[in-house]
Amino acid sequence: MLEKNSIEELIQKLIETQNEIEEKLEELYESEKQQFQYQLQRGKVIFDNAVKELHKQQKIGVFKYLSKTKLSFLLSAPIIYGMVIPIALMDLSITIYQHICFRVYNVPLVTRSDYVVIDRQHLAYLNLIEKFNCLYCGYGNGVIAYVREIFSRTEQFWCPIKHAKPHHPQHARSETFFEYGDAEAYREQLAALRKDWTKKNKRRTARVMKTTKPY
């Protein structure tokens, strides 16, 4: 029992530390906005006019950019860009999945725009190819993050049990999952966990520390 409580206390400390890190990151983002002289207005990035001019001076033309690109990079381009097809299919299929199944399970829908963020193509110091690359990478990584959040909610509903073998990286919701082999907590608290969709469930961690019993 002592060992299990120690583990839960450590998990609680990790959650608190992660919250502190996220708050610090928000502060750093605000600081960077001031440093690079831009602000967000209704989701749109606005740079000062002087900064815009400096950005334009740093732009490299498409032909000059291509002339400095390795031939192997150019030949691999169809393979890289071709991945947009399966990514788009995954985006579409997972969106249909959550809109049907999550409504049936009464699971909150994942807001796609929170994960798929495409804004770097507006930077004036990027040429057309660089803008397309940023758009592609923003979309691809955004869809992956969007899909992972949907599947993490699916896992929380259907199988919120930690793995016996540690693996990395784990999604944030796994912190609230039941310990591998803790049948009592799983049976007693599954219904409650299925209703609690806060990303980091501190209440559940505290509850486990009080209610989990040794075998």
C-alpha positions in Angstrom: 0.0 0.0 0.0 2.8 2.4 0.9 4.5 1.7 -2.4 1.3 2.3 -4.4 0.7 5.6 -2.5 4.2 6.7 -3.3 3.7 6.0 -7.0 0.4 8.0 -6.9 2.0 10.9 -5.1 4.8 10.9 -7.7 2.2 11.0 -10.5 0.4 13.9 -8.8 3.7 15.8 -8.5 4.4 15.2 -12.2 0.9 16.4 -13.2 1.4 19.6 -11.1 4.9 20.1 -12.6 3.4 19.7 -16.1 0.8 22.3 -15.3 3.5 24.7 -14.2 5.5 24.1 -17.4 2.4 24.8 -19.5 1.8 28.1 -17.6 5.4 29.1 -18.1 5.2 28.3 -21.8 2.2 30.6 -22.1 4.3 33.4 -20.5 7.1 32.7 -22.9 4.8 32.8 -25.9 3.6 36.2 -24.8 7.2 37.4 -24.4 8.0 36.2 -27.9 5.1 38.1 -29.4 6.6 41.3 -27.9 10.1 40.4 -29.0 9.2 39.8 -32.6 6.5 42.6 -32.6 3.4 40.7 -33.6 0.0 40.3 -32.1 -3.0 38.0 -32.6 -6.3 39.6 -33.7 -9.2 37.2 -34.2 -6.8 34.4 -34.9 -4.8 36.4 -37.4 -1.1 37.3 -36.9 -0.4 41.1 -37.3 3.2 42.3 -37.6 4.3 45.9 -37.4 5.0 47.4 -40.8 8.7 47.8 -40.1 9.0 44.2 -39.3 7.1 43.2 -42.5 9.7 45.1 -44.5 12.6 43.4 -42.7 11.0 40.0 -43.4 10.7 40.8 -47.1 14.4 41.6 -47.3 15.1 38.1 -45.9 13.1 36.3 -48.6 15.0 34.1 -51.0 13.5 33.7 -54.5 12.1 30.4 -55.7 14.7 29.9 -58.5 17.6 30.7 -56.2 16.2 28.4 -53.5 15.9 25.5 -56.0 19.4 26.1 -57.3 20.8 25.5 -53.9 18.6 22.4 -53.2 20.2 19.0 -53.4 19.0 16.8 -56.3 18.1 14.0 -54.0 15.7 16.4 -52.1 14.0 17.3 -55.3 13.6 13.6 -56.4 12.1 12.7 -53.0 9.5 15.5 -53.2 6.7 13.3 -54.8 7.1 10.8 -52.0 6.9 13.4 -49.3 4.0 15.4 -50.8 2.2 12.2 -51.7 1.7 11.5 -48.0 -0.9 14.2 -48.0 -3.4 11.8 -49.5 -3.4 9.2 -46.7 -3.2 12.0 -44.1 -6.3 13.7 -45.6 -8.2 10.4 -45.7 -7.3 9.9 -42.0 -8.4 13.4 -41.2 -11.8 12.8 -42.9 -12.4 9.3 -41.5 -11.5 10.2 -37.9 -13.7 13.3 -38.1 -16.6 11.1 -39.2 -15.8 8.6 -36.5 -15.9 11.0 -33.6 -19.0 12.8 -34.8 -20.9 9.5 -34.9 -19.4 7.5 -32.0 -18.6 10.2 -29.5 -22.2 11.4 -29.7 -23.3 7.8 -29.0 -20.9 7.5 -26.0 -21.6 11.0 -24.8 -17.9 11.8 -25.1 -17.0 15.5 -25.8 -16.0 16.2 -29.4 -12.4 17.2 -30.1 -12.1 20.6 -31.6 -10.1 20.2 -34.8 -8.9 23.8 -34.9 -7.2 23.4 -31.6 -4.8 20.9 -33.2 -4.6 21.7 -36.9 -3.0 25.1 -36.9 -1.9 26.5 -40.3 -0.5 30.0 -40.1 3.2 30.0 -41.1 2.5 30.4 -44.8 1.7 34.1 -44.0 5.4 34.9 -43.1 6.8 37.3 -45.6 10.3 35.9 -45.5 9.2 32.6 -46.9 9.1 31.9 -50.6 6.3 29.9 -52.3 8.0 26.5 -51.8 8.8 27.2 -48.1 5.2 28.4 -47.5 3.9 25.2 -49.0 6.3 23.1 -46.9 5.1 24.9 -43.8 1.5 24.4 -44.8 2.1 20.7 -45.4 4.0 20.1 -42.1 1.5 22.1 -40.1 -1.4 20.1 -41.6 0.3 16.7 -41.2 1.4 17.2 -37.6 -1.8 18.9 -36.7 -3.9 15.9 -38.0 -1.7 13.5 -36.1 -2.2 15.4 -32.8 -5.9 15.7 -33.6 -6.1 11.9 -34.2 -4.2 11.1 -31.0 -6.5 13.2 -28.9 -9.5 11.4 -30.4 -8.0 8.0 -29.7 -6.9 9.0 -26.2 -10.5 9.8 -25.4 -11.6 6.6 -27.0 -9.1 4.7 -24.8 -10.3 6.6 -21.7 -13.8 5.4 -22.4 -13.1 1.8 -23.4 -9.8 0.8 -21.9 -8.4 3.3 -19.3 -5.7 0.9 -18.0 -2.0 1.6 -18.0 0.3 -0.8 -19.8 2.5 -3.2 -17.8 5.5 -2.2 -19.9 6.4 1.5 -19.9 6.5 3.1 -23.3 7.1 6.6 -24.5 5.8 9.0 -25.3 2.4 8.5 -23.6 -0.6 10.8 -24.1 -1.6 13.1 -21.2 -4.8 11.2 -20.5 -2.9 8.0 -19.6 -1.8 9.7 -16.3 -5.4 9.2 -15.1 -5.7 5.6 -16.2 -5.9 2.7 -13.7 -2.9 0.8 -12.7 -2.2 -2.5 -14.6 -3.8 -5.3 -12.5 -5.9 -3.0 -10.2 -9.2 -4.7 -10.9 -11.0 -3.2 -7.9 -10.3 0.4 -8.9 -11.2 -0.4 -12.5 -14.6 -1.8 -11.5 -15.4 0.8 -8.9 -14.3 4.0 -10.7 -14.7 3.2 -14.5 -18.1 4.9 -14.7 -16.8 8.0 -13.0 -13.8 8.3 -15.3 -16.0 7.9 -18.3 -17.7 11.2 -17.3 -14.6 13.2 -16.4 -13.1 14.8 -19.5 -10.7 17.3 -17.9 -7.4 16.7 -19.6 -5.6 16.2 -16.3 -7.9 14.7 -13.8 -6.4 15.7 -10.4 -9.5 14.7 -8.5 -9.2 11.1 -9.7 -5.5 10.9 -8.7 -6.4 12.0 -5.2 -9.4 9.6 -5.1 -7.2 6.7 -6.1 -4.8 7.4 -3.3 -7.6 7.3 -0.8 -9.6 4.3 -2.1 -7.1 1.9 -3.7 -6.5 -1.1 -1.5 -3.7 -3.7 -1.5 -4.5 -7.2 -2.7 
